[in-house]
Amino acid sequence: MIFYPSAKVEYTSYLPLLTQIAEKNIDCFAVEMPFNLAILNQNAADDIINSRNYTHYYISGHSLGGSMASKYVNSTNNTDGLILLESYPTDTIQKPVLSIYGSEDKVLNMEKYNESKSLMSYLTEIIIKGGNHGQVGDYGIQSGDGKVLITPEQQQKQTSDAILDFIGISQ
């Protein structure tokens, strides 16, 4: 699984989440983006895909990183699906999509998110009750975000479980 971080967030902030997935024998690649902006290297997954020989590739991203991951998925036939964390695509996605967001997320533009659902023909949506935008990563409180009702560990565990289910890994 190749992961694009949110804007202005260090890629290492997602290691707690990605470690949980990696512990189930899924290789995870958190991509370091120029100036911490995925928009500046939308095709970053190419380097990983071209240097590995896996049977399946899933692209994931958080917030703006998810939007850039969706653009990448549309530009290649090398991926099996898209995993969006507190994010939405701006173009039609013809592959399976897992969308996860927290019920207390006040950063995600829900109007645009709901409009984008029509762009995802094969959508699985998971809402983490009590989760917010920032707890997907380990980068502190995000301005404008909602008050959480669960711990970061709980939100990340529920997120990793949903991702593993989506890609077909039993727990």
C-alpha positions in Angstrom: 0.0 0.0 0.0 1.4 3.4 -1.0 0.3 6.3 1.2 0.2 10.0 0.3 0.2 12.3 3.4 -2.0 15.3 3.9 -0.8 18.8 3.0 1.9 20.2 5.3 2.0 17.0 7.3 5.2 15.0 7.7 4.9 11.5 6.1 6.2 10.0 9.4 3.1 11.2 11.2 1.2 8.3 9.7 3.6 5.6 10.9 1.4 4.5 13.8 -1.4 3.7 11.4 0.8 2.2 8.7 2.6 0.1 11.3 -0.7 -1.6 12.2 -1.3 -2.5 8.6 2.3 -3.6 8.1 2.0 -6.0 11.1 -0.4 -8.0 8.9 2.3 -8.5 6.3 1.2 -5.6 4.0 4.2 -3.6 2.8 3.4 0.1 3.4 5.2 3.0 1.8 4.6 6.4 3.3 5.8 8.8 0.5 7.8 11.8 1.5 6.5 14.7 -0.6 8.3 17.9 -1.6 7.5 20.6 0.9 5.0 18.1 2.4 2.6 18.7 -0.5 1.4 15.7 -2.5 0.1 18.1 -5.2 3.8 18.6 -6.1 4.4 14.9 -6.8 1.1 13.3 -7.7 3.0 10.5 -9.5 5.2 9.6 -6.6 3.8 6.0 -6.5 5.5 5.4 -9.9 9.0 5.1 -8.3 7.7 2.5 -5.8 5.7 0.5 -8.4 8.5 0.5 -10.9 11.0 -0.7 -8.4 8.9 -3.5 -6.9 7.2 -6.6 -8.3 4.0 -6.9 -6.2 0.9 -8.5 -7.6 -1.4 -5.9 -6.1 -1.0 -2.2 -5.4 -3.4 0.0 -3.4 -3.0 3.7 -3.2 -4.1 5.6 -0.1 -4.0 9.2 1.1 -5.2 11.5 3.8 -7.0 14.8 3.0 -5.2 16.5 0.1 -3.0 13.5 -0.2 -6.1 11.4 -0.8 -7.2 13.7 -3.6 -3.8 13.4 -5.2 -3.9 9.6 -4.8 -7.2 9.6 -6.6 -5.7 11.5 -9.5 -2.8 9.0 -9.6 -5.2 6.0 -9.6 -7.0 7.5 -12.6 -3.7 7.9 -14.5 -2.5 4.3 -14.4 -3.7 0.7 -14.7 -1.2 -0.5 -12.1 -3.5 -0.1 -9.1 -6.2 -2.4 -7.6 -8.0 0.2 -5.6 -8.1 3.6 -3.8 -8.3 4.2 0.0 -9.4 7.7 1.0 -8.9 8.9 4.5 -10.9 12.1 5.2 -10.8 12.9 1.5 -12.6 12.8 -1.8 -11.8 12.5 -5.5 -12.5 15.3 -8.1 -12.7 12.8 -11.0 -14.6 9.6 -11.7 -12.9 6.5 -10.2 -13.6 3.2 -11.9 -11.8 1.1 -9.3 -12.9 -0.1 -5.8 -12.8 2.8 -3.3 -12.7 2.7 0.5 -13.6 6.0 2.0 -13.1 6.4 5.8 -13.8 9.5 7.8 -14.5 10.4 11.4 -18.0 11.5 12.6 -16.4 14.6 14.3 -14.3 15.6 11.3 -14.9 19.4 10.8 -12.1 19.9 8.3 -13.5 17.6 5.5 -15.9 19.6 3.3 -18.9 17.3 3.6 -20.8 19.1 0.9 -18.1 18.4 -1.6 -17.5 14.9 -0.2 -21.2 14.0 -0.6 -21.2 15.4 -4.2 -18.1 13.3 -5.0 -19.9 10.0 -4.0 -21.4 9.9 -7.5 -17.8 9.8 -8.9 -17.1 6.5 -7.1 -19.1 3.6 -8.6 -17.5 1.0 -6.3 -17.6 2.8 -3.0 -17.3 1.4 0.5 -17.8 4.0 3.1 -16.8 3.7 6.7 -17.6 6.4 9.3 -15.5 6.2 12.5 -17.8 7.2 15.3 -16.1 9.8 17.5 -13.1 10.2 15.2 -11.9 13.4 13.6 -9.7 14.6 10.8 -6.3 14.8 12.5 -6.2 11.6 14.6 -5.6 9.6 11.4 -2.0 10.8 11.8 0.1 11.6 14.8 0.6 15.3 14.2 -1.3 17.0 17.0 -4.5 19.1 16.9 -5.6 20.5 13.6 -7.1 24.0 13.5 -10.9 23.9 12.9 -11.2 20.2 13.6 -14.0 18.7 15.7 -13.6 17.5 19.3 -12.8 13.8 19.4 -14.7 11.2 21.4 -12.2 8.4 21.0 -8.4 8.1 21.3 -6.0 8.3 18.4 -5.2 4.7 19.0 -8.9 3.7 18.7 -9.4 5.7 15.5 -6.2 4.3 13.9 -7.1 0.8 14.9 -10.6 1.1 13.4 -9.1 2.6 10.3 -6.4 -0.1 9.9 -9.1 -2.8 10.4 -11.3 -1.3 7.7 -8.3 -1.1 5.3 -7.3 -4.7 5.9 -10.9 -5.8 5.4 -11.1 -3.9 2.1 -7.9 -5.4 0.7 -9.0 -8.9 1.8 -6.7 -9.5 4.8 -8.4 -11.4 7.6 -7.6 -10.3 11.1 
